[in-house]
Every structure is written in C-alpha cells, then in structure tokens.
C-alpha cells in the first residue's frame, strides 16, 4: 500500500509542480510561508526537490539552511536531487554537513544517489569513502538498494573483483544488478584489449565471463534489455565472436528492442572488430539517428581496417551534419592517418584539436602522433615529440617508439626506448624482444645475447603469441608450438602440406629475427608453428570451404607470417582476416589491405 502525506493534494503543492522558473518557485514559496505549509516536512521536501532542479541551486540550499532541525528525510531528498542533476560537489558537501552540523545519522536512503554520482572521475575516491561510511553507519544485511548502488559504483569504477563480491551476495539479482556485473566485465575486458597486449589472457577471460554470466541470466528468466545487449555485444567485439554477436543483433530486432546510439555503436564496433567492415558500414547507414558516438565507432572501424580515406571522408560528413568532433573523434581520425602514412594530415588534426575545437590533447593523442611519425620513418622526430610533451610519457608511448625503431633499424632510439620501458615495465618481455630484433636484423649477435641475459637477470620470460580462431561459433585458442588441441596431429599435418605448397611457389622463410643460437632448419620450424599459422591451419580443417577465416592475435604479426599469409590466401583462394594488436589485415589473392604498411 502506498503511503501519502495529508498535504500531498494541497492546491499550493499542485502549483509547485507546475513551476518552471525560479521566479514562479519564489511566488509559491511565499504562499507556503504565509500558510505555514513550509513547516511541514512533506511540502518542504517538495519545494526543495523542485527548486534544486533549477539553476542556480543556491536558492534550494538557502531554503534548506533556514530549516532549524532538518530530518534525515529532508537531507536525503535534497542530496538525491543535487546528485541527480550533476551537482555532485554540492551533494557531497550537504552530506558532510550531516556529521558536522546535526545529530541525525544517514540511513539506507542516503547512499544510493551519492554512489551513482560518484561513479565517474573525479569523484571515484569519494565513492570509496562512502563505502567506508556504509560499513560504519548501516547494519548488515544491507538494504537491496544500497547493495545495488555499491555494485553499480564498483562496476563503473572498473573494480571487477569487488563488483563480483557484491553481486554474489544478492540473493535474487534483478535486471539492474545483472547489467552492472555484465558491464563491469565487458568494460574492463575492452580496456585491457585495447591498451595492453601482455594481458591478452585477462581480456579474453573477462569477455568469456560476460558470455557465461549472460547464459546464467537467461537461466534465471531475467529478460535482457538494451543495456544488457551492449555488454554482450562489447564482449563479442573483444573476442571476435561474430556468430554470437550476430545472434545478439538478431535478438535486438526480434524482441523490438531499440537500436539506440549505444546499441548501434556497440554493433558497429563488434562488426568492425570481427572483420565484417561491410556489415558495420551497412548498419551505420541504416541507423535512424546517428550521433557522435556512432560516428566515432564507424571512423575508428574504417581506420583499423586501413580505409583511411573513407574514415576522413566520414569525419567531414560528421562536421557537415553539425556534430562537433570530440577527443575520441580526433583520435580515430589521427589513427586513420597513421595507418595510411598521411603524416601532414595527421599533424593538422593534432593541431586543430586546440586551435579549432578547443580540445586538450590527451596522452593517447600524443601516442598516436608518435606512431604516425614512427611509421613514416621519422623516428627522431617521434622521440622529440615524447620529450617535449606536457605530461610524463607512459609505457605505450615508449613501446610505440621502440617498435618504430625496430622497423627502421634505429639502434640509438631503440636503446633509449628500452631503458625507459624497463623502468616503467620491468617484467614486460615484448620490450626486450623488440630491441633484440633490431640487433638480430643487423647481425649484432653479441647484443642479442646481452639482451637475453638482461631478460634472465630481471626474471622476464618471453610473452607467447596467442591466436584465437572462431570456427562454427566456438572459440579455439592456440599458442606458438601448441600441441594441446584435440586435433593437433591433423593441424600439424595440414601445416606440413601448406609448407610444401608454399615452397613450390617460391616462399623462403625470413629467419633473420629468430633466435641466433639455433640451426637454420630449427629457425624455420620456429616460424612455422607461430600461433596464427596453427589457427589458420585449424580453420582450414574445421571451417566452411569458402567463407573467410578470422583470427585474433595478441601480438603484432611478424613479417614472415605476413608474407606467409598473403601467399596462402592466393594458393588456397581464401580470404583471411587477421586482427593483431595494431590493426586488421585482410589477406586476399596474395595481397594485404595494409599494403605492407603496418
């Protein structure tokens, strides 16, 4: 039964509900004072609620400050309204005054709105303090709304383990709880995959957990909504699981869910990340409403597939439609320039961020600028860019420079990059390997040996290459030299057959960068059993005879595997789509979409 205040139908309150400006609120406020209605809690709470939704909020605060002994109900009402209307600082200040100026104590209704407001930067630390207050002032078991708000806060904070802790303490999680835990896993998996190849296993595990949790949610008969599907589709994008992602798309349509900007952009990213760029473009064109998020997803998708010119055309189209680019848009545009070698145009985008759009470049933009210069062979300029940045460079920047130094054989810059990387990431093997490859390409075997000794000294083991193939809706993972697969013998037999046909077409392995202290035949074996080759061989065995083969790899494709896959695509007349940590490679008829510029 719903309880209502005896004043809830008072004519003055009816007038209050119709107020749209601060002037009309002041008139109703005056009537409430003259009729003494202001001294009753419920009418006063409604006045606070309405006045706090309008600017300036100082009027609502001035009303509250005149209350002699405000109840926790009044505190909660105003705190909730301030938090809901993005006045987080005022909401937190009002919450703090509970302890400094009154004798009341917070209750279960005090915290949910505050946790929601503190779920993003720069308020995250305040959310952790609020959690401590919950432990101090509330008696367990906690109210379901408090539990749900804690779960949602830690989901937005990226604290998956804490989020999981609260989720499994909810006896019957509702849709909001399921969405929070799914979003936590999906968001963190996506972030790891985009920024840190050394944690590829972590990213894959988190994305697979999204699929597992979604299955459990279906078993509990909770009907998913658009928020649920965004998390599921995001996980499919990270895994390259195009079959399940397509199922999610069909589910949205079949159940009349809205393909809003969030679902639309997630689907565009999923299709682009799974190598289905044409489907991503088709979906983008069919969206009834396209906002900045959708454009960003499509521009990025075109960029990572090497369709730089189309990405820049779409950037212009976005501006023509009156949408102002943001920092994500500029990053995607610069990425498109980087993959096409359009150095001057990339520089122009970087400079226009401040001059034309008032966007302050972030670390990611400087990283893209360094990548742009490094790919073009302007390695020294890339190094100068890092040294002149207004913020401290991170490992991604130095690794990008080290990669450029490897490609263009700049030993001096490579050594400087590794020195900085060891300070930032002493346990990351990829950094040592890149410099070792520079030395190997120049036959400086003593230096290669020195790098390997340094790795042993620091207890660093080489990060294995990991490739994932989706075949018939199932994900299959392979490591270099992997023999754990149930069809391992068939896979290796297929590789031998492929090697014979490659030799017939004149392929000679590029063994220069393979470990120097093994025989030449062993070097060829080391290349032959790279993870993506195992995944491709398995796809030939298990997949359909004419569909594209789709592979995801945690590392950059090596030069020999790149040449190997180009030739395989021609010999076997198959399209092979490889997504490495840098970009997409579409191999078809002996050529690659990257035009050997990666």
C-alpha positions as a printed Julia matrix, in Angstrom:
598×3 Matrix{Float64}:
  0.0     0.0     0.0
  1.36    3.41   -0.97
  1.57    5.92    1.88
  0.88    9.58    1.07
  1.2    12.78    3.04
 -2.04   14.52    4.15
 -0.65   17.57    2.34
  0.06   15.77   -0.93
 -3.08   17.12   -2.64
 -2.84   20.66   -1.27
 -3.56   23.23   -4.07
 -0.31   25.08   -3.36
  1.64   21.87   -3.97
 -0.24   21.48   -7.24
  1.01   24.94   -8.24
  4.52   23.99   -7.15
  4.56   21.03   -9.51
  3.85   23.37  -12.43
  6.72   25.75  -11.7
  9.29   26.06  -14.48
 11.34   29.08  -13.4
 12.93   30.3   -10.2
 10.58   33.32  -10.2
  7.43   31.15  -10.07
  9.0    28.99   -7.35
  9.63   32.09   -5.26
  5.92   33.05   -5.51
  4.8    29.59   -4.4
  7.44   29.64   -1.68
  5.95   32.87   -0.34
  2.47   31.31   -0.24
  3.84   28.3     1.65
  5.34   30.65    4.25
  2.1    32.64    4.72
  0.02   29.46    5.04
  2.58   27.81    7.38
  2.81   24.91    4.94
  6.58   25.45    4.97
  6.75   23.98    8.49
  5.56   20.55    7.35
  8.13   18.04    6.18
  6.49   16.72    3.02
  5.6    20.11    1.44
  9.05   21.4     2.35
 10.68   18.36    0.73
  8.74   19.02   -2.49
  9.86   22.65   -2.5
 13.47   21.54   -2.09
 13.07   18.94   -4.81
 11.62   21.33   -7.39
 13.9    24.28   -6.63
 17.07   22.12   -6.73
 16.33   21.09  -10.32
 16.69   24.67  -11.5
 19.75   26.9   -11.64
 21.02   28.49   -9.53
 20.87   25.77   -6.89
 21.81   28.37   -4.29
 18.09   29.09   -3.81
 17.34   25.48   -2.77
 20.35   25.5    -0.44
 19.23   28.78    1.12
 15.8    27.26    1.84
 17.41   24.24    3.43
 19.77   26.33    5.55
 16.75   28.07    7.16
 15.36   24.8     8.47
 16.13   24.6    12.19
 16.3    20.85   12.68
 16.27   19.14    9.29
 15.37   15.47    9.34
 17.37   12.84    7.5
 14.4    12.62    5.1
 14.97   16.25    4.07
 18.72   15.67    3.76
 18.1    12.63    1.58
 15.63   14.47   -0.64
 17.97   17.34   -1.4
 21.1    15.16   -1.68
 19.33   12.87   -4.15
 18.1    15.78   -6.27
 21.51   17.51   -6.33
 23.26   14.28   -7.28
 20.71   13.5    -9.99
 21.21   16.96  -11.52
 25.01   16.64  -11.65
 25.71   18.89   -8.66
 27.91   16.21   -7.1
 30.1    18.65   -5.19
 27.06   20.27   -3.52
 25.53   16.86   -2.76
 28.74   15.71   -1.06
 29.04   18.96    0.89
 25.48   18.61    2.12
 26.19   15.0     3.1
 29.26   16.11    5.07
 27.17   18.66    6.97
 25.1    15.81    8.42
 28.06   14.97   10.65
 29.26   18.49   11.4
 26.01   20.38   11.98
 23.32   17.91   13.1
 22.62   14.98   15.37
 20.91   12.86   12.7
 22.53    9.82   11.12
 22.47    8.71    7.48
 20.26    5.77    6.57
 19.68    3.37    3.67
 18.18    6.14    1.53
 21.17    8.45    1.9
 23.71    6.49   -0.13
 22.29    5.17   -3.43
 22.15    8.55   -5.16
 25.62    9.51   -3.86
 27.17    6.27   -5.14
 25.6     6.87   -8.53
 27.01   10.41   -8.66
 30.49    9.23   -7.65
 30.75    6.59  -10.36
 33.0     8.66  -12.64
 36.14   10.74  -12.48
 36.94   12.87  -10.44
 34.58   11.59   -7.75
 35.69    7.95   -7.53
 37.71    8.39   -4.34
 34.67    9.91   -2.63
 32.72    6.76   -3.52
 35.25    4.6    -1.68
 34.92    6.87    1.36
 31.15    6.5     1.2
 31.59    2.72    1.21
 33.52    3.04    4.47
 30.64    5.1     5.87
 28.16    2.39    4.86
 30.2    -0.12    6.86
 30.27    2.25    9.82
 26.7     3.57    9.95
 24.5     0.84    8.46
 23.79   -2.55    9.95
 24.13   -5.63    7.72
 22.42   -7.16    5.88
 22.28   -4.04    3.76
 19.19   -2.75    2.03
 18.89   -4.12   -1.56
 19.12   -0.58   -2.96
 22.37    0.02   -1.06
 23.77   -3.29   -2.33
 22.74   -2.44   -5.88
 24.27    1.03   -5.67
 27.57   -0.38   -4.36
 27.57   -2.95   -7.16
 26.92   -0.26   -9.77
 29.58    2.07   -8.32
 32.32   -0.57   -8.42
 31.18   -1.6   -11.88
 31.73    1.94  -13.16
 34.99    2.15  -11.2
 36.36   -0.88  -13.02
 36.81   -2.9    -9.8
 35.63   -6.23  -11.15
 36.57   -8.37   -8.13
 34.73   -6.07   -5.7
 31.81   -5.85   -8.09
 31.65   -9.65   -8.21
 31.78   -9.8    -4.39
 28.63   -7.69   -4.06
 26.85   -9.39   -6.96
 27.12  -12.85   -5.43
 25.72  -11.55   -2.14
 22.47  -10.51   -3.79
 20.14  -13.49   -3.38
 17.91  -12.67   -6.34
 19.66  -10.16   -8.62
 17.33   -8.07  -10.73
 17.98   -6.72  -14.23
 19.9    -3.7   -12.91
 22.25   -5.94  -10.9
 22.86   -8.23  -13.88
 23.57   -5.23  -16.09
 26.06   -3.83  -13.59
 28.12   -7.03  -13.36
 28.0    -7.62  -17.13
 29.08   -4.04  -17.82
 31.95   -4.33  -15.33
 33.4    -7.37  -17.08
 32.79   -6.08  -20.61
 34.2    -2.6   -19.92
 37.4    -3.91  -18.34
 37.97   -6.57  -20.99
 37.66   -3.96  -23.73
 40.03   -1.57  -21.98
 42.68   -4.25  -21.45
 42.48   -5.5   -25.03
 42.87   -2.0   -26.48
 45.82   -0.97  -24.29
 47.81   -3.95  -23.05
 48.71   -6.99  -25.16
 50.61   -8.52  -22.23
 47.25   -9.08  -20.52
 45.54  -10.69  -23.51
 44.59  -13.73  -21.38
 42.95  -11.43  -18.83
 40.96   -9.68  -21.54
 39.8   -12.98  -23.03
 38.84  -14.37  -19.61
 36.78  -11.3   -18.75
 34.95  -11.36  -22.1
 34.24  -15.08  -21.77
 32.87  -14.41  -18.28
 30.38  -11.96  -19.85
 29.11  -14.78  -22.08
 28.92  -17.14  -19.08
 27.04  -14.6   -16.94
 24.65  -13.8   -19.78
 23.85  -17.51  -20.04
 23.18  -17.63  -16.27
 20.98  -14.57  -16.55
 18.87  -16.28  -19.2
 18.52  -19.32  -16.93
 17.15  -17.04  -14.19
 14.41  -15.86  -16.61
 15.51  -12.23  -16.4
 14.69  -10.6   -19.73
 17.66   -8.59  -21.11
 17.29   -5.0   -22.23
 19.41   -2.69  -24.37
 21.98   -2.18  -21.59
 22.43   -5.95  -21.28
 22.9    -6.37  -25.01
 25.53   -3.61  -25.14
 27.66   -5.55  -22.62
 27.19   -8.81  -24.53
 27.98   -7.23  -27.91
 31.06   -5.5   -26.45
 32.36   -8.86  -25.22
 31.75  -10.37  -28.66
 33.71   -7.48  -30.19
 36.72   -8.2   -27.97
 36.59  -11.94  -28.65
 35.94  -11.57  -32.36
 32.87  -13.79  -31.81
 30.94  -12.72  -34.89
 28.39  -15.58  -34.71
 27.27  -14.73  -31.18
 27.43  -11.01  -31.96
 25.14  -11.55  -34.95
 22.79  -13.53  -32.71
 22.69  -10.57  -30.29
 21.88   -8.24  -33.19
 19.05  -10.56  -34.27
 17.78  -10.71  -30.68
 17.53   -6.91  -30.56
 15.47   -6.86  -33.76
 13.28   -9.87  -32.93
 12.37   -8.54  -29.47
 11.71   -4.98  -30.67
 14.49   -3.51  -28.57
 15.76   -0.1   -29.55
 18.89    0.16  -31.67
 19.78    3.39  -29.9
 23.14    5.12  -30.12
 24.69    2.8   -27.52
 23.44   -0.44  -29.09
 24.17    0.93  -32.58
 27.75    1.95  -31.78
 28.38   -1.37  -29.97
 27.18   -3.3   -33.04
 29.31   -1.17  -35.37
 32.37   -1.83  -33.19
 31.55   -5.54  -32.98
 31.25   -5.99  -36.74
 34.38   -3.9   -37.34
 36.36   -5.83  -34.7
 35.24   -9.14  -36.22
 36.46   -8.13  -39.66
 32.95   -7.59  -41.09
 33.52   -3.98  -42.13
 30.82   -4.04  -44.83
 28.22   -5.06  -42.22
 29.42   -2.28  -39.91
 29.02    0.26  -42.73
 25.59   -1.14  -43.65
 24.39   -0.87  -40.05
 25.76    2.66  -39.73
 23.88    3.78  -42.86
 20.64    2.21  -41.59
 20.68    3.85  -38.16
 17.7     6.23  -37.87
 19.68    8.59  -35.64
 23.45    8.9   -35.75
 25.19   10.84  -33.04
 28.84   11.45  -32.21
 29.26    8.03  -30.56
 28.09    6.23  -33.71
 30.36    8.32  -35.94
 33.33    7.68  -33.64
 32.76    3.91  -33.8
 32.5     3.94  -37.6
 35.51    6.23  -38.15
 37.6     4.01  -35.87
 36.36    0.87  -37.65
 37.37    2.23  -41.03
 40.74    3.36  -39.66
 41.8     0.0   -38.2
 40.84   -1.71  -41.46
 43.14    0.56  -43.45
 40.27    2.5   -45.03
 41.83    5.82  -44.07
 40.39    7.9   -46.91
 36.85    6.71  -46.16
 37.41    7.43  -42.47
 38.44   11.01  -43.22
 35.5    11.46  -45.61
 33.2    10.33  -42.8
 34.87   12.85  -40.48
 33.94   15.63  -42.92
 30.4    14.27  -43.23
 30.07   14.34  -39.45
 31.01   18.01  -39.37
 28.62   18.79  -42.22
 25.79   17.29  -40.16
 26.59   19.76  -37.38
 28.2    17.31  -34.96
 31.24   18.7   -33.16
 34.17   16.23  -33.0
 35.4    15.28  -29.54
 38.69   13.84  -28.32
 37.65   10.32  -29.37
 36.82   11.5   -32.89
 40.18   13.21  -33.24
 41.99   10.11  -32.02
 40.19    7.96  -34.61
 40.99   10.45  -37.38
 44.66   10.54  -36.41
 44.69    6.73  -36.3
 43.36    6.7   -39.87
 46.19    9.0   -40.95
 48.75    6.82  -39.16
 47.69    3.64  -40.96
 47.8     5.44  -44.32
 51.09    7.26  -43.78
 49.37   10.66  -44.04
 51.82   12.44  -41.75
 50.99   16.05  -42.62
 47.25   15.46  -42.4
 47.68   13.72  -39.05
 49.65   16.7   -37.77
 46.88   19.02  -38.94
 44.31   17.05  -36.96
 46.5    17.21  -33.87
 46.97   20.98  -34.13
 43.3    21.6   -34.92
 42.28   19.95  -31.65
 43.29   23.04  -29.7
 43.09   25.7   -32.39
 39.73   24.75  -33.94
 37.89   22.61  -31.41
 39.29   23.62  -28.02
 40.19   20.02  -27.14
 43.19   19.46  -24.9
 45.28   16.57  -26.28
 45.47   13.54  -24.02
 48.27   11.03  -23.7
 46.53    8.85  -26.3
 46.74   11.64  -28.89
 50.47   12.05  -28.33
 50.85    8.28  -28.63
 49.07    8.37  -31.99
 51.28   11.26  -33.1
 54.41    9.3   -32.15
 53.04    6.27  -34.0
 52.3     8.45  -37.05
 55.87    9.76  -37.17
 57.45    6.41  -36.33
 55.65    4.51  -39.08
 56.76    7.12  -41.59
 60.4     6.65  -40.58
 60.68    9.98  -38.78
 61.89    8.21  -35.65
 63.98   11.07  -34.27
 61.01   13.47  -34.55
 58.87   10.91  -32.73
 61.4    10.81  -29.9
 61.49   14.63  -29.72
 57.69   14.66  -29.51
 57.8    12.39  -26.46
 60.45   14.52  -24.75
 58.52   17.76  -25.36
 55.13   16.54  -24.11
 53.46   18.47  -21.26
 52.84   15.2   -19.37
 55.03   12.25  -18.44
 55.19    9.58  -21.16
 53.82    6.15  -20.36
 54.94    2.71  -21.47
 52.65    2.73  -24.52
 54.48    5.77  -25.93
 57.94    4.33  -25.41
 56.85    0.96  -26.81
 55.46    2.66  -29.91
 58.78    4.42  -30.37
 60.67    1.17  -29.82
 58.53   -0.53  -32.44
 59.29    2.25  -34.93
 62.98    1.97  -34.11
 62.82   -1.76  -34.84
 61.1    -1.3   -38.2
 63.54    1.39  -39.33
 66.67   -0.03  -37.68
 67.4     2.92  -35.4
 69.51    1.32  -32.68
 70.14    4.53  -30.71
 66.46    5.37  -30.3
 65.66    1.71  -29.63
 68.15    1.58  -26.75
 66.78    4.82  -25.26
 63.22    3.49  -25.52
 64.08    0.2   -23.84
 65.87    1.99  -21.0
 62.7     3.95  -20.23
 60.47    0.92  -20.7
 62.45   -1.17  -18.22
 61.8     1.49  -15.6
 58.07    1.51  -16.33
 57.5    -2.16  -17.16
 60.44   -4.23  -15.87
 58.57   -7.51  -16.39
 57.29   -6.98  -19.95
 59.13   -9.29  -22.35
 57.92   -7.65  -25.56
 60.1    -4.6   -24.96
 63.3    -6.67  -24.79
 62.27   -8.7   -27.83
 61.77   -5.61  -29.99
 65.28   -4.33  -29.3
 66.69   -7.82  -29.68
 65.09   -7.96  -33.13
 66.82   -4.72  -34.09
 70.18   -6.23  -33.18
 69.32   -9.5   -34.93
 68.37   -7.71  -38.17
 71.85   -6.14  -38.12
 73.56   -9.43  -37.17
 74.74   -7.94  -33.86
 74.54  -11.28  -32.09
 76.61  -10.21  -29.08
 74.0    -7.54  -28.34
 71.2   -10.07  -28.84
 72.91  -12.29  -26.29
 73.27   -9.33  -23.89
 69.54   -8.57  -24.15
 68.67  -12.2   -23.43
 70.95  -12.18  -20.38
 69.27   -8.98  -19.18
 65.88  -10.69  -19.5
 67.09  -13.59  -17.38
 68.58  -11.21  -14.84
 65.23   -9.46  -14.41
 63.31  -12.76  -14.41
 61.46  -11.87  -17.62
 60.01  -14.6   -19.81
 59.06  -14.02  -23.44
 55.34  -13.37  -23.9
 53.93  -16.16  -26.05
 51.97  -15.38  -29.16
 48.3   -16.26  -28.69
 45.81  -16.52  -31.54
 42.07  -17.17  -31.37
 40.02  -18.59  -34.21
 36.23  -18.58  -34.2
 35.0   -21.61  -36.11
 31.33  -22.62  -36.23
 30.55  -20.38  -33.25
 33.26  -21.86  -30.98
 36.46  -20.08  -29.9
 39.74  -22.01  -30.28
 42.95  -20.66  -28.71
 46.45  -21.5   -29.91
 49.93  -20.71  -28.58
 53.19  -20.92  -30.51
 54.09  -24.57  -30.97
 50.82  -25.59  -29.3
 50.08  -29.34  -29.27
 47.28  -29.36  -26.7
 44.4   -29.16  -29.18
 42.36  -32.34  -29.65
 43.08  -32.24  -33.4
 46.74  -31.37  -33.02
 48.02  -34.15  -35.3
 45.7   -33.09  -38.12
 46.68  -29.44  -37.66
 50.39  -30.2   -37.96
 49.79  -32.41  -40.99
 47.88  -29.56  -42.61
 50.77  -27.19  -41.83
 53.22  -29.55  -43.5
 51.02  -29.67  -46.59
 50.78  -25.87  -46.63
 54.55  -25.54  -46.24
 55.14  -27.81  -49.24
 52.81  -25.79  -51.41
 54.45  -22.55  -50.23
 57.88  -23.87  -51.21
 56.5   -24.8   -54.64
 55.52  -21.16  -55.05
 58.98  -19.94  -54.06
 58.39  -18.94  -50.44
 61.55  -18.7   -48.34
 61.16  -18.07  -44.58
 62.56  -14.83  -43.16
 64.64  -16.22  -40.3
 66.72  -13.13  -39.55
 64.94  -12.22  -36.31
 64.62  -15.76  -34.93
 66.93  -16.75  -32.05
 70.52  -16.76  -33.29
 71.82  -19.82  -31.43
 69.7   -22.47  -33.15
 70.17  -24.11  -36.5
 68.62  -22.6   -39.65
 66.2   -25.54  -40.03
 65.06  -25.03  -36.42
 64.53  -21.35  -37.15
 62.16  -22.28  -39.96
 60.3   -24.6   -37.58
 60.02  -21.79  -35.03
 58.3   -19.64  -37.66
 56.15  -22.5   -38.99
 54.5   -23.05  -35.62
 53.57  -19.43  -34.84
 50.15  -19.29  -33.21
 48.3   -17.64  -36.12
 49.54  -20.34  -38.51
 48.16  -23.06  -36.23
 44.86  -21.16  -36.03
 44.7   -20.76  -39.81
 45.52  -24.44  -40.41
 42.78  -25.47  -37.96
 40.31  -23.12  -39.67
 41.04  -24.83  -42.99
 40.32  -28.21  -41.4
 37.19  -27.27  -39.47
 35.57  -24.3   -41.2
 33.46  -23.99  -44.31
 35.27  -24.32  -47.62
 34.74  -20.79  -48.95
 33.99  -18.42  -46.06
 36.59  -16.0   -44.68
 38.93  -17.21  -41.95
 39.0   -14.88  -38.91
 41.92  -14.78  -36.47
 42.7   -12.57  -33.47
 46.3   -12.3   -32.25
 47.65  -10.63  -29.1
 50.93   -9.52  -30.74
 51.91   -7.7   -33.89
 52.04  -10.0   -36.92
 55.69  -10.75  -37.76
 56.98  -10.01  -41.24
 57.37  -13.68  -42.2
 53.85  -14.61  -41.07
 52.57  -11.62  -43.02
 54.23  -12.86  -46.23
 53.2   -16.45  -45.45
 49.52  -15.49  -45.04
 49.49  -13.38  -48.19
 50.71  -16.32  -50.23
 48.35  -18.79  -48.5
 45.38  -16.57  -49.39
 46.34  -16.86  -53.07
 47.26  -20.55  -53.12
 44.07  -21.65  -51.36
 41.87  -18.88  -52.76
 40.58  -17.89  -49.33
 40.09  -14.57  -47.61
 41.97  -14.5   -44.29
 41.27  -11.71  -41.81
 43.82  -11.27  -39.03
 43.33   -8.76  -36.24
 46.62   -8.17  -34.43
 47.35   -5.72  -31.62
 47.83   -2.89  -34.15
 45.17   -3.24  -36.84
 43.32   -5.53  -39.26
 44.96   -7.35  -42.13
 42.66   -8.52  -44.94
 44.61  -11.09  -46.94
 43.13  -11.93  -50.31
 44.59  -13.13  -53.61
 48.15  -12.65  -52.38
 47.8    -9.09  -51.12
 47.04   -7.42  -47.79
 44.83   -4.42  -47.09
 47.65   -2.78  -45.11
 49.75   -2.57  -48.32
 52.67   -3.81  -46.19
 52.48   -0.62  -44.09
 51.92   -1.74  -40.54
